[in-house]
């Protein structure tokens, strides 16, 4: 949310836009976000993979790879549409954190996390 607010607040700054497009994200920042987001994934999938046999593991791998291919094809399809690509390039850095935050809250609410 903080990054979305900062991006919205400085949306007209040319220097800030030039820095993001030229410099990109630093490898350490990407690694930190990946590490922070991976903790719950490891906690969920290790028990699942430990109890699935070789056949179950094969099914998981095949389904995972097939769905990654679907996501990649869908992403390519939408990114190559001029209207959608223009909207994503302009608003994506604001919309993505908002959508992910809303999705996380929806999962927490539907999972009963606030009723403990």
Biopython code that builds the backbone (N, CA, C, O; Angstrom):
import numpy as np
from Bio.PDB.StructureBuilder import StructureBuilder

atoms = [
    (1, "UNK", "N", (0.831, -1.185, 0.000)),
    (1, "UNK", "CA", (0.000, 0.000, 0.000)),
    (1, "UNK", "C", (0.879, 1.255, 0.000)),
    (1, "UNK", "O", (0.580, 2.249, -0.662)),
    (2, "UNK", "N", (1.976, 1.175, 0.767)),
    (2, "UNK", "CA", (2.879, 2.321, 0.835)),
    (2, "UNK", "C", (3.507, 2.604, -0.528)),
    (2, "UNK", "O", (3.629, 3.761, -0.930)),
    (3, "UNK", "N", (3.905, 1.548, -1.238)),
    (3, "UNK", "CA", (4.499, 1.722, -2.565)),
    (3, "UNK", "C", (3.478, 2.257, -3.551)),
    (3, "UNK", "O", (3.810, 3.081, -4.404)),
    (4, "UNK", "N", (2.232, 1.796, -3.445)),
    (4, "UNK", "CA", (1.184, 2.296, -4.331)),
    (4, "UNK", "C", (0.935, 3.777, -4.067)),
    (4, "UNK", "O", (0.782, 4.557, -5.008)),
    (5, "UNK", "N", (0.892, 4.168, -2.804)),
    (5, "UNK", "CA", (0.683, 5.573, -2.469)),
    (5, "UNK", "C", (1.843, 6.434, -2.971)),
    (5, "UNK", "O", (1.624, 7.513, -3.521)),
    (6, "UNK", "N", (3.067, 5.960, -2.784)),
    (6, "UNK", "CA", (4.242, 6.702, -3.233)),
    (6, "UNK", "C", (4.228, 6.855, -4.762)),
    (6, "UNK", "O", (4.548, 7.921, -5.290)),
    (7, "UNK", "N", (3.856, 5.784, -5.458)),
    (7, "UNK", "CA", (3.794, 5.841, -6.923)),
    (7, "UNK", "C", (2.713, 6.810, -7.375)),
    (7, "UNK", "O", (2.916, 7.562, -8.329)),
    (8, "UNK", "N", (1.576, 6.803, -6.707)),
    (8, "UNK", "CA", (0.495, 7.717, -7.053)),
    (8, "UNK", "C", (0.891, 9.158, -6.770)),
    (8, "UNK", "O", (0.599, 10.057, -7.559)),
    (9, "UNK", "N", (1.550, 9.371, -5.652)),
    (9, "UNK", "CA", (1.937, 10.719, -5.245)),
    (9, "UNK", "C", (2.961, 11.320, -6.205)),
    (9, "UNK", "O", (2.936, 12.521, -6.472)),
    (10, "UNK", "N", (3.855, 10.492, -6.718)),
    (10, "UNK", "CA", (4.933, 10.967, -7.599)),
    (10, "UNK", "C", (4.708, 10.542, -9.047)),
    (10, "UNK", "O", (5.671, 10.337, -9.786)),
    (11, "UNK", "N", (3.468, 10.410, -9.453)),
    (11, "UNK", "CA", (3.177, 9.917, -10.802)),
    (11, "UNK", "C", (3.617, 10.860, -11.901)),
    (11, "UNK", "O", (3.801, 10.423, -13.037)),
    (12, "UNK", "N", (3.790, 12.129, -11.608)),
    (12, "UNK", "CA", (4.181, 13.100, -12.626)),
    (12, "UNK", "C", (5.665, 13.428, -12.613)),
    (12, "UNK", "O", (6.133, 14.209, -13.442)),
    (13, "UNK", "N", (6.413, 12.837, -11.679)),
    (13, "UNK", "CA", (7.843, 13.107, -11.593)),
    (13, "UNK", "C", (8.580, 12.359, -12.697)),
    (13, "UNK", "O", (8.556, 11.128, -12.739)),
    (14, "UNK", "N", (9.230, 13.091, -13.585)),
    (14, "UNK", "CA", (9.956, 12.457, -14.684)),
    (14, "UNK", "C", (11.207, 11.736, -14.192)),
    (14, "UNK", "O", (11.543, 10.667, -14.702)),
    (15, "UNK", "N", (11.896, 12.303, -13.216)),
    (15, "UNK", "CA", (13.130, 11.689, -12.714)),
    (15, "UNK", "C", (12.831, 10.339, -12.071)),
    (15, "UNK", "O", (13.579, 9.379, -12.253)),
    (16, "UNK", "N", (11.720, 10.270, -11.310)),
    (16, "UNK", "CA", (11.353, 9.018, -10.654)),
    (16, "UNK", "C", (10.995, 7.953, -11.685)),
    (16, "UNK", "O", (11.372, 6.790, -11.544)),
    (17, "UNK", "N", (10.259, 8.361, -12.729)),
    (17, "UNK", "CA", (9.874, 7.416, -13.775)),
    (17, "UNK", "C", (11.101, 6.928, -14.538)),
    (17, "UNK", "O", (11.202, 5.750, -14.878)),
    (18, "UNK", "N", (12.025, 7.833, -14.802)),
    (18, "UNK", "CA", (13.225, 7.463, -15.539)),
    (18, "UNK", "C", (14.077, 6.498, -14.709)),
    (18, "UNK", "O", (14.664, 5.564, -15.257)),
    (19, "UNK", "N", (14.148, 6.712, -13.420)),
    (19, "UNK", "CA", (14.934, 5.838, -12.555)),
    (19, "UNK", "C", (14.349, 4.426, -12.535)),
    (19, "UNK", "O", (15.093, 3.446, -12.559)),
    (20, "UNK", "N", (13.002, 4.318, -12.492)),
    (20, "UNK", "CA", (12.397, 2.992, -12.437)),
    (20, "UNK", "C", (12.573, 2.247, -13.754)),
    (20, "UNK", "O", (12.797, 1.037, -13.752)),
    (21, "UNK", "N", (12.477, 2.952, -14.877)),
    (21, "UNK", "CA", (12.586, 2.244, -16.142)),
    (21, "UNK", "C", (14.035, 1.907, -16.466)),
    (21, "UNK", "O", (14.300, 0.854, -17.046)),
    (22, "UNK", "N", (14.977, 2.770, -16.108)),
    (22, "UNK", "CA", (16.373, 2.499, -16.422)),
    (22, "UNK", "C", (17.026, 1.590, -15.395)),
    (22, "UNK", "O", (17.707, 0.631, -15.759)),
    (23, "UNK", "N", (16.826, 1.881, -14.116)),
    (23, "UNK", "CA", (17.509, 1.126, -13.070)),
    (23, "UNK", "C", (16.859, -0.204, -12.763)),
    (23, "UNK", "O", (17.551, -1.180, -12.474)),
    (24, "UNK", "N", (15.552, -0.256, -12.820)),
    (24, "UNK", "CA", (14.849, -1.481, -12.492)),
    (24, "UNK", "C", (15.001, -1.826, -11.011)),
    (24, "UNK", "O", (15.494, -1.018, -10.223)),
    (25, "UNK", "N", (14.586, -3.002, -10.654)),
    (25, "UNK", "CA", (14.725, -3.451, -9.279)),
    (25, "UNK", "C", (16.098, -4.070, -9.073)),
    (25, "UNK", "O", (16.646, -4.726, -9.959)),
    (26, "UNK", "N", (16.623, -3.850, -7.914)),
    (26, "UNK", "CA", (17.907, -4.446, -7.578)),
    (26, "UNK", "C", (17.697, -5.913, -7.214)),
    (26, "UNK", "O", (16.641, -6.288, -6.705)),
    (27, "UNK", "N", (18.694, -6.727, -7.475)),
    (27, "UNK", "CA", (18.592, -8.165, -7.232)),
    (27, "UNK", "C", (18.315, -8.470, -5.766)),
    (27, "UNK", "O", (17.576, -9.406, -5.462)),
    (28, "UNK", "N", (18.897, -7.695, -4.854)),
    (28, "UNK", "CA", (18.673, -7.930, -3.434)),
    (28, "UNK", "C", (17.215, -7.669, -3.052)),
    (28, "UNK", "O", (16.649, -8.395, -2.235)),
    (29, "UNK", "N", (16.605, -6.635, -3.641)),
    (29, "UNK", "CA", (15.200, -6.350, -3.361)),
    (29, "UNK", "C", (14.309, -7.482, -3.853)),
    (29, "UNK", "O", (13.387, -7.906, -3.157)),
    (30, "UNK", "N", (14.590, -7.962, -5.045)),
    (30, "UNK", "CA", (13.805, -9.073, -5.593)),
    (30, "UNK", "C", (13.981, -10.319, -4.733)),
    (30, "UNK", "O", (13.007, -11.020, -4.455)),
    (31, "UNK", "N", (15.199, -10.602, -4.312)),
    (31, "UNK", "CA", (15.458, -11.766, -3.468)),
    (31, "UNK", "C", (14.738, -11.635, -2.128)),
    (31, "UNK", "O", (14.189, -12.615, -1.625)),
    (32, "UNK", "N", (14.734, -10.442, -1.548)),
    (32, "UNK", "CA", (14.065, -10.237, -0.256)),
    (32, "UNK", "C", (12.562, -10.447, -0.373)),
    (32, "UNK", "O", (11.957, -11.079, 0.493)),
    (33, "UNK", "N", (11.958, -9.931, -1.426)),
    (33, "UNK", "CA", (10.514, -10.116, -1.614)),
    (33, "UNK", "C", (10.198, -11.579, -1.866)),
    (33, "UNK", "O", (9.220, -12.106, -1.335)),
    (34, "UNK", "N", (11.015, -12.233, -2.670)),
    (34, "UNK", "CA", (10.799, -13.652, -2.952)),
    (34, "UNK", "C", (10.915, -14.471, -1.675)),
    (34, "UNK", "O", (10.092, -15.354, -1.433)),
    (35, "UNK", "N", (11.908, -14.197, -0.866)),
    (35, "UNK", "CA", (12.103, -14.915, 0.391)),
    (35, "UNK", "C", (10.930, -14.661, 1.341)),
    (35, "UNK", "O", (10.426, -15.593, 1.969)),
    (36, "UNK", "N", (10.500, -13.409, 1.446)),
    (36, "UNK", "CA", (9.405, -13.069, 2.355)),
    (36, "UNK", "C", (8.095, -13.717, 1.920)),
    (36, "UNK", "O", (7.302, -14.132, 2.766)),
    (37, "UNK", "N", (7.863, -13.807, 0.633)),
    (37, "UNK", "CA", (6.617, -14.392, 0.147)),
    (37, "UNK", "C", (6.643, -15.910, 0.130)),
    (37, "UNK", "O", (5.591, -16.536, -0.001)),
    (38, "UNK", "N", (7.806, -16.516, 0.257)),
    (38, "UNK", "CA", (7.901, -17.963, 0.132)),
    (38, "UNK", "C", (7.693, -18.738, 1.410)),
    (38, "UNK", "O", (7.533, -19.957, 1.358)),
    (39, "UNK", "N", (7.688, -18.086, 2.552)),
    (39, "UNK", "CA", (7.594, -18.793, 3.830)),
    (39, "UNK", "C", (6.331, -19.601, 3.997)),
    (39, "UNK", "O", (6.391, -20.774, 4.364)),
    (40, "UNK", "N", (5.188, -18.998, 3.734)),
    (40, "UNK", "CA", (3.932, -19.733, 3.903)),
    (40, "UNK", "C", (3.787, -20.822, 2.847)),
    (40, "UNK", "O", (3.139, -21.842, 3.083)),
    (41, "UNK", "N", (4.383, -20.605, 1.701)),
    (41, "UNK", "CA", (4.320, -21.623, 0.657)),
    (41, "UNK", "C", (5.057, -22.882, 1.096)),
    (41, "UNK", "O", (4.558, -23.994, 0.919)),
    (42, "UNK", "N", (6.230, -22.707, 1.662)),
    (42, "UNK", "CA", (6.990, -23.859, 2.156)),
    (42, "UNK", "C", (6.216, -24.545, 3.276)),
    (42, "UNK", "O", (6.145, -25.774, 3.314)),
    (43, "UNK", "N", (5.645, -23.778, 4.175)),
    (43, "UNK", "CA", (4.892, -24.338, 5.293)),
    (43, "UNK", "C", (3.668, -25.126, 4.864)),
    (43, "UNK", "O", (3.266, -26.066, 5.549)),
    (44, "UNK", "N", (3.074, -24.757, 3.743)),
    (44, "UNK", "CA", (1.884, -25.460, 3.268)),
    (44, "UNK", "C", (2.247, -26.687, 2.449)),
    (44, "UNK", "O", (1.668, -27.757, 2.637)),
    (45, "UNK", "N", (3.204, -26.537, 1.541)),
    (45, "UNK", "CA", (3.446, -27.601, 0.572)),
    (45, "UNK", "C", (4.379, -28.708, 1.052)),
    (45, "UNK", "O", (4.306, -29.820, 0.530)),
    (46, "UNK", "N", (5.237, -28.455, 2.009)),
    (46, "UNK", "CA", (6.127, -29.514, 2.489)),
    (46, "UNK", "C", (5.326, -30.685, 3.054)),
    (46, "UNK", "O", (5.612, -31.827, 2.692)),
    (47, "UNK", "N", (4.337, -30.462, 3.921)),
    (47, "UNK", "CA", (3.547, -31.613, 4.394)),
    (47, "UNK", "C", (2.776, -32.311, 3.270)),
    (47, "UNK", "O", (2.639, -33.535, 3.272)),
    (48, "UNK", "N", (2.276, -31.527, 2.314)),
    (48, "UNK", "CA", (1.536, -32.133, 1.194)),
    (48, "UNK", "C", (2.454, -33.020, 0.376)),
    (48, "UNK", "O", (2.096, -34.151, 0.048)),
    (49, "UNK", "N", (3.634, -32.516, 0.045)),
    (49, "UNK", "CA", (4.573, -33.296, -0.760)),
    (49, "UNK", "C", (5.145, -34.476, 0.023)),
    (49, "UNK", "O", (5.470, -35.508, -0.565)),
    (50, "UNK", "N", (5.269, -34.333, 1.333)),
    (50, "UNK", "CA", (5.819, -35.420, 2.141)),
    (50, "UNK", "C", (4.860, -36.609, 2.195)),
    (50, "UNK", "O", (5.300, -37.755, 2.278)),
    (51, "UNK", "N", (3.561, -36.343, 2.149)),
    (51, "UNK", "CA", (2.588, -37.435, 2.245)),
    (51, "UNK", "C", (2.148, -37.972, 0.886)),
    (51, "UNK", "O", (1.586, -39.065, 0.808)),
    (52, "UNK", "N", (2.396, -37.220, -0.184)),
    (52, "UNK", "CA", (2.014, -37.695, -1.525)),
    (52, "UNK", "C", (3.049, -38.694, -2.004)),
    (52, "UNK", "O", (4.247, -38.469, -1.831)),
    (53, "UNK", "N", (2.630, -39.749, -2.581)),
    (53, "UNK", "CA", (3.582, -40.721, -3.112)),
    (53, "UNK", "C", (4.173, -40.233, -4.416)),
    (53, "UNK", "O", (3.994, -39.077, -4.799)),
    (54, "UNK", "N", (4.878, -41.121, -5.096)),
    (54, "UNK", "CA", (5.490, -40.760, -6.374)),
    (54, "UNK", "C", (4.418, -40.426, -7.407)),
    (54, "UNK", "O", (4.595, -39.506, -8.205)),
    (55, "UNK", "N", (3.315, -41.159, -7.399)),
    (55, "UNK", "CA", (2.224, -40.887, -8.332)),
    (55, "UNK", "C", (1.566, -39.548, -8.063)),
    (55, "UNK", "O", (1.298, -38.778, -8.985)),
    (56, "UNK", "N", (1.309, -39.279, -6.793)),
    (56, "UNK", "CA", (0.712, -37.985, -6.418)),
    (56, "UNK", "C", (1.620, -36.829, -6.749)),
    (56, "UNK", "O", (1.164, -35.788, -7.223)),
    (57, "UNK", "N", (2.908, -37.005, -6.503)),
    (57, "UNK", "CA", (3.877, -35.957, -6.814)),
    (57, "UNK", "C", (3.913, -35.690, -8.312)),
    (57, "UNK", "O", (4.019, -34.540, -8.737)),
    (58, "UNK", "N", (3.824, -36.742, -9.109)),
    (58, "UNK", "CA", (3.818, -36.583, -10.563)),
    (58, "UNK", "C", (2.605, -35.772, -11.016)),
    (58, "UNK", "O", (2.710, -34.902, -11.880)),
    (59, "UNK", "N", (1.457, -36.071, -10.419)),
    (59, "UNK", "CA", (0.244, -35.321, -10.763)),
    (59, "UNK", "C", (0.410, -33.853, -10.375)),
    (59, "UNK", "O", (0.049, -32.971, -11.155)),
    (60, "UNK", "N", (0.947, -33.575, -9.193)),
    (60, "UNK", "CA", (1.169, -32.194, -8.769)),
    (60, "UNK", "C", (2.074, -31.452, -9.749)),
    (60, "UNK", "O", (1.787, -30.318, -10.134)),
    (61, "UNK", "N", (3.153, -32.091, -10.144)),
    (61, "UNK", "CA", (4.109, -31.449, -11.054)),
    (61, "UNK", "C", (3.469, -31.174, -12.410)),
    (61, "UNK", "O", (3.639, -30.090, -12.968)),
    (62, "UNK", "N", (2.736, -32.146, -12.941)),
    (62, "UNK", "CA", (2.098, -31.969, -14.259)),
    (62, "UNK", "C", (1.050, -30.865, -14.213)),
    (62, "UNK", "O", (1.002, -30.015, -15.103)),
    (63, "UNK", "N", (0.214, -30.871, -13.184)),
    (63, "UNK", "CA", (-0.813, -29.831, -13.058)),
    (63, "UNK", "C", (-0.167, -28.467, -12.871)),
    (63, "UNK", "O", (-0.606, -27.488, -13.474)),
    (64, "UNK", "N", (0.870, -28.388, -12.043)),
    (64, "UNK", "CA", (1.561, -27.130, -11.822)),
    (64, "UNK", "C", (2.133, -26.575, -13.129)),
    (64, "UNK", "O", (1.939, -25.402, -13.447)),
    (65, "UNK", "N", (2.834, -27.417, -13.879)),
    (65, "UNK", "CA", (3.432, -26.958, -15.130)),
    (65, "UNK", "C", (2.374, -26.561, -16.151)),
    (65, "UNK", "O", (2.557, -25.584, -16.877)),
    (66, "UNK", "N", (1.277, -27.297, -16.218)),
    (66, "UNK", "CA", (0.204, -26.964, -17.151)),
    (66, "UNK", "C", (-0.429, -25.620, -16.794)),
    (66, "UNK", "O", (-0.696, -24.801, -17.674)),
    (67, "UNK", "N", (-0.666, -25.396, -15.509)),
    (67, "UNK", "CA", (-1.292, -24.137, -15.106)),
    (67, "UNK", "C", (-0.338, -22.956, -15.224)),
    (67, "UNK", "O", (-0.780, -21.841, -15.499)),
    (68, "UNK", "N", (0.957, -23.170, -15.024)),
    (68, "UNK", "CA", (1.928, -22.098, -15.271)),
    (68, "UNK", "C", (1.903, -21.724, -16.748)),
    (68, "UNK", "O", (1.972, -20.544, -17.093)),
    (69, "UNK", "N", (1.805, -22.724, -17.621)),
    (69, "UNK", "CA", (1.715, -22.445, -19.061)),
    (69, "UNK", "C", (0.453, -21.652, -19.379)),
    (69, "UNK", "O", (0.489, -20.737, -20.202)),
    (70, "UNK", "N", (-0.665, -21.993, -18.735)),
    (70, "UNK", "CA", (-1.909, -21.246, -18.953)),
    (70, "UNK", "C", (-1.750, -19.804, -18.516)),
    (70, "UNK", "O", (-2.166, -18.889, -19.227)),
    (71, "UNK", "N", (-1.142, -19.588, -17.330)),
    (71, "UNK", "CA", (-0.931, -18.218, -16.842)),
    (71, "UNK", "C", (-0.012, -17.434, -17.781)),
    (71, "UNK", "O", (-0.259, -16.259, -18.054)),
    (72, "UNK", "N", (1.039, -18.077, -18.271)),
    (72, "UNK", "CA", (1.958, -17.396, -19.189)),
    (72, "UNK", "C", (1.262, -17.022, -20.488)),
    (72, "UNK", "O", (1.442, -15.916, -20.997)),
    (73, "UNK", "N", (0.468, -17.942, -21.025)),
    (73, "UNK", "CA", (-0.264, -17.647, -22.261)),
    (73, "UNK", "C", (-1.304, -16.548, -22.040)),
    (73, "UNK", "O", (-1.476, -15.675, -22.891)),
    (74, "UNK", "N", (-1.991, -16.591, -20.911)),
    (74, "UNK", "CA", (-2.967, -15.540, -20.608)),
    (74, "UNK", "C", (-2.267, -14.191, -20.439)),
    (74, "UNK", "O", (-2.759, -13.171, -20.922)),
    (75, "UNK", "N", (-1.126, -14.185, -19.759)),
    (75, "UNK", "CA", (-0.372, -12.945, -19.596)),
    (75, "UNK", "C", (0.103, -12.385, -20.918)),
    (75, "UNK", "O", (0.034, -11.179, -21.153)),
    (76, "UNK", "N", (0.584, -13.263, -21.778)),
    (76, "UNK", "CA", (1.026, -12.815, -23.109)),
    (76, "UNK", "C", (-0.145, -12.282, -23.918)),
    (76, "UNK", "O", (-0.028, -11.257, -24.589)),
    (77, "UNK", "N", (-1.274, -12.978, -23.854)),
    (77, "UNK", "CA", (-2.459, -12.535, -24.590)),
    (77, "UNK", "C", (-2.884, -11.140, -24.150)),
    (77, "UNK", "O", (-3.096, -10.261, -24.986)),
    (78, "UNK", "N", (-3.010, -10.936, -22.849)),
    (78, "UNK", "CA", (-3.475, -9.642, -22.356)),
    (78, "UNK", "C", (-2.436, -8.539, -22.559)),
    (78, "UNK", "O", (-2.791, -7.395, -22.842)),
    (79, "UNK", "N", (-1.166, -8.878, -22.416)),
    (79, "UNK", "CA", (-0.114, -7.862, -22.572)),
    (79, "UNK", "C", (0.059, -7.426, -24.019)),
    (79, "UNK", "O", (0.580, -6.339, -24.269)),
    (80, "UNK", "N", (-0.359, -8.235, -24.967)),
    (80, "UNK", "CA", (-0.225, -7.852, -26.371)),
    (80, "UNK", "C", (-1.450, -7.123, -26.901)),
    (80, "UNK", "O", (-1.462, -6.720, -28.064)),
    (81, "UNK", "N", (-2.463, -6.946, -26.097)),
    (81, "UNK", "CA", (-3.616, -6.145, -26.492)),
    (81, "UNK", "C", (-3.299, -4.691, -26.194)),
    (81, "UNK", "O", (-3.027, -4.351, -25.043)),
    (82, "UNK", "N", (-3.327, -3.813, -27.208)),
    (82, "UNK", "CA", (-2.876, -2.424, -27.019)),
    (82, "UNK", "C", (-3.591, -1.680, -25.890)),
    (82, "UNK", "O", (-2.947, -0.977, -25.112)),
    (83, "UNK", "N", (-4.883, -1.824, -25.794)),
    (83, "UNK", "CA", (-5.627, -1.100, -24.763)),
    (83, "UNK", "C", (-5.239, -1.584, -23.367)),
    (83, "UNK", "O", (-5.028, -0.778, -22.461)),
    (84, "UNK", "N", (-5.148, -2.893, -23.200)),
    (84, "UNK", "CA", (-4.791, -3.462, -21.895)),
    (84, "UNK", "C", (-3.335, -3.161, -21.565)),
    (84, "UNK", "O", (-3.016, -2.824, -20.424)),
    (85, "UNK", "N", (-2.444, -3.281, -22.557)),
    (85, "UNK", "CA", (-1.020, -3.000, -22.317)),
    (85, "UNK", "C", (-0.816, -1.547, -21.904)),
    (85, "UNK", "O", (-0.010, -1.260, -21.020)),
    (86, "UNK", "N", (-1.540, -0.635, -22.537)),
    (86, "UNK", "CA", (-1.412, 0.788, -22.183)),
    (86, "UNK", "C", (-1.903, 1.028, -20.753)),
    (86, "UNK", "O", (-1.266, 1.749, -19.985)),
    (87, "UNK", "N", (-3.040, 0.418, -20.403)),
    (87, "UNK", "CA", (-3.577, 0.584, -19.050)),
    (87, "UNK", "C", (-2.640, -0.029, -18.013)),
    (87, "UNK", "O", (-2.425, 0.553, -16.950)),
    (88, "UNK", "N", (-2.078, -1.213, -18.321)),
    (88, "UNK", "CA", (-1.160, -1.850, -17.372)),
    (88, "UNK", "C", (0.124, -1.051, -17.202)),
    (88, "UNK", "O", (0.642, -0.933, -16.091)),
    (89, "UNK", "N", (0.638, -0.504, -18.290)),
    (89, "UNK", "CA", (1.869, 0.271, -18.156)),
    (89, "UNK", "C", (1.629, 1.555, -17.373)),
    (89, "UNK", "O", (2.530, 2.055, -16.700)),
    (90, "UNK", "N", (0.429, 2.080, -17.461)),
    (90, "UNK", "CA", (0.149, 3.321, -16.748)),
    (90, "UNK", "C", (-0.272, 3.083, -15.301)),
    (90, "UNK", "O", (0.157, 3.815, -14.409)),
    (91, "UNK", "N", (-1.102, 2.076, -15.055)),
    (91, "UNK", "CA", (-1.697, 1.871, -13.741)),
    (91, "UNK", "C", (-1.268, 0.580, -13.049)),
    (91, "UNK", "O", (-1.650, 0.353, -11.901)),
    (92, "UNK", "N", (-0.490, -0.267, -13.709)),
    (92, "UNK", "CA", (-0.141, -1.565, -13.141)),
    (92, "UNK", "C", (0.598, -1.482, -11.820)),
    (92, "UNK", "O", (0.349, -2.286, -10.922)),
    (93, "UNK", "N", (1.503, -0.525, -11.686)),
    (93, "UNK", "CA", (2.275, -0.402, -10.453)),
    (93, "UNK", "C", (1.415, 0.027, -9.272)),
    (93, "UNK", "O", (1.824, -0.121, -8.121)),
    (94, "UNK", "N", (0.236, 0.554, -9.548)),
    (94, "UNK", "CA", (-0.697, 0.922, -8.477)),
    (94, "UNK", "C", (-1.716, -0.193, -8.266)),
    (94, "UNK", "O", (-2.042, -0.539, -7.130)),
    (95, "UNK", "N", (-2.213, -0.752, -9.364)),
    (95, "UNK", "CA", (-3.248, -1.774, -9.262)),
    (95, "UNK", "C", (-2.756, -3.083, -8.655)),
    (95, "UNK", "O", (-3.474, -3.710, -7.876)),
    (96, "UNK", "N", (-1.549, -3.499, -8.998)),
    (96, "UNK", "CA", (-1.059, -4.788, -8.512)),
    (96, "UNK", "C", (-1.022, -4.860, -6.979)),
    (96, "UNK", "O", (-1.558, -5.814, -6.415)),
    (97, "UNK", "N", (-0.412, -3.894, -6.285)),
    (97, "UNK", "CA", (-0.438, -3.985, -4.812)),
    (97, "UNK", "C", (-1.856, -3.944, -4.243)),
    (97, "UNK", "O", (-2.145, -4.616, -3.253)),
    (98, "UNK", "N", (-2.742, -3.161, -4.861)),
    (98, "UNK", "CA", (-4.116, -3.093, -4.373)),
    (98, "UNK", "C", (-4.844, -4.427, -4.573)),
    (98, "UNK", "O", (-5.549, -4.894, -3.679)),
    (99, "UNK", "N", (-4.672, -5.026, -5.734)),
    (99, "UNK", "CA", (-5.328, -6.308, -6.011)),
    (99, "UNK", "C", (-4.778, -7.400, -5.095)),
    (99, "UNK", "O", (-5.545, -8.200, -4.558)),
    (100, "UNK", "N", (-3.465, -7.440, -4.913)),
    (100, "UNK", "CA", (-2.878, -8.467, -4.051)),
    (100, "UNK", "C", (-3.293, -8.279, -2.596)),
    (100, "UNK", "O", (-3.537, -9.259, -1.892)),
    (101, "UNK", "N", (-3.375, -7.033, -2.137)),
    (101, "UNK", "CA", (-3.816, -6.766, -0.774)),
    (101, "UNK", "C", (-5.273, -7.164, -0.592)),
    (101, "UNK", "O", (-5.632, -7.781, 0.412)),
    (102, "UNK", "N", (-6.116, -6.810, -1.566)),
    (102, "UNK", "CA", (-7.529, -7.188, -1.492)),
    (102, "UNK", "C", (-7.693, -8.706, -1.518)),
    (102, "UNK", "O", (-8.516, -9.257, -0.786)),
    (103, "UNK", "N", (-6.920, -9.373, -2.349)),
    (103, "UNK", "CA", (-6.982, -10.834, -2.419)),
    (103, "UNK", "C", (-6.547, -11.466, -1.098)),
    (103, "UNK", "O", (-7.174, -12.414, -0.626)),
    (104, "UNK", "N", (-5.483, -10.947, -0.505)),
    (104, "UNK", "CA", (-5.027, -11.447, 0.790)),
    (104, "UNK", "C", (-6.072, -11.253, 1.875)),
    (104, "UNK", "O", (-6.310, -12.152, 2.682)),
    (105, "UNK", "N", (-6.699, -10.074, 1.898)),
    (105, "UNK", "CA", (-7.752, -9.820, 2.889)),
    (105, "UNK", "C", (-8.952, -10.740, 2.668)),
    (105, "UNK", "O", (-9.540, -11.239, 3.627)),
    (106, "UNK", "N", (-9.311, -10.961, 1.415)),
    (106, "UNK", "CA", (-10.421, -11.854, 1.103)),
    (106, "UNK", "C", (-10.131, -13.277, 1.585)),
    (106, "UNK", "O", (-11.005, -13.940, 2.144)),
    (107, "UNK", "N", (-8.924, -13.731, 1.370)),
    (107, "UNK", "CA", (-8.542, -15.061, 1.829)),
    (107, "UNK", "C", (-8.574, -15.142, 3.351)),
    (107, "UNK", "O", (-9.049, -16.130, 3.910)),
    (108, "UNK", "N", (-8.076, -14.118, 4.019)),
    (108, "UNK", "CA", (-8.096, -14.106, 5.489)),
    (108, "UNK", "C", (-9.522, -14.091, 6.034)),
    (108, "UNK", "O", (-9.834, -14.819, 6.977)),
    (109, "UNK", "N", (-10.385, -13.271, 5.448)),
    (109, "UNK", "CA", (-11.760, -13.180, 5.919)),
    (109, "UNK", "C", (-12.505, -14.484, 5.670)),
    (109, "UNK", "O", (-13.177, -14.998, 6.565)),
    (110, "UNK", "N", (-12.387, -15.024, 4.450)),
    (110, "UNK", "CA", (-13.087, -16.278, 4.138)),
    (110, "UNK", "C", (-12.524, -17.460, 4.909)),
    (110, "UNK", "O", (-13.236, -18.433, 5.158)),
    (111, "UNK", "N", (-11.265, -17.387, 5.287)),
    (111, "UNK", "CA", (-10.669, -18.461, 6.078)),
    (111, "UNK", "C", (-10.963, -18.368, 7.548)),
    (111, "UNK", "O", (-10.603, -19.266, 8.309)),
    (112, "UNK", "N", (-11.615, -17.293, 7.971)),
    (112, "UNK", "CA", (-11.974, -17.138, 9.372)),
    (112, "UNK", "C", (-10.827, -16.691, 10.251)),
    (112, "UNK", "O", (-10.853, -16.929, 11.459)),
    (113, "UNK", "N", (-9.816, -16.048, 9.677)),
    (113, "UNK", "CA", (-8.656, -15.644, 10.458)),
    (113, "UNK", "C", (-8.984, -14.568, 11.481)),
    (113, "UNK", "O", (-8.296, -14.456, 12.496)),
    (114, "UNK", "N", (-10.013, -13.780, 11.237)),
    (114, "UNK", "CA", (-10.357, -12.689, 12.159)),
    (114, "UNK", "C", (-11.323, -13.129, 13.242)),
    (114, "UNK", "O", (-11.641, -12.354, 14.143)),
    (115, "UNK", "N", (-11.787, -14.354, 13.164)),
    (115, "UNK", "CA", (-12.738, -14.847, 14.154)),
    (115, "UNK", "C", (-12.085, -15.644, 15.267)),
    (115, "UNK", "O", (-12.776, -16.290, 16.054)),
    (116, "UNK", "N", (-10.767, -15.607, 15.343)),
    (116, "UNK", "CA", (-10.083, -16.409, 16.366)),
    (116, "UNK", "C", (-10.321, -15.903, 17.745)),
    (116, "UNK", "O", (-9.812, -16.474, 18.709)),
]
sb = StructureBuilder()
sb.init_structure("model")
sb.init_model(0)
sb.init_chain("A")
sb.init_seg("    ")
for serial, (resi, resn, name, xyz) in enumerate(atoms, 1):
    if name == "N":
        sb.init_residue(resn, " ", resi, " ")
    sb.init_atom(name, np.array(xyz, "f"), 0.0, 1.0, " ", f" {name:<3s}", serial, name[0])
structure = sb.get_structure()
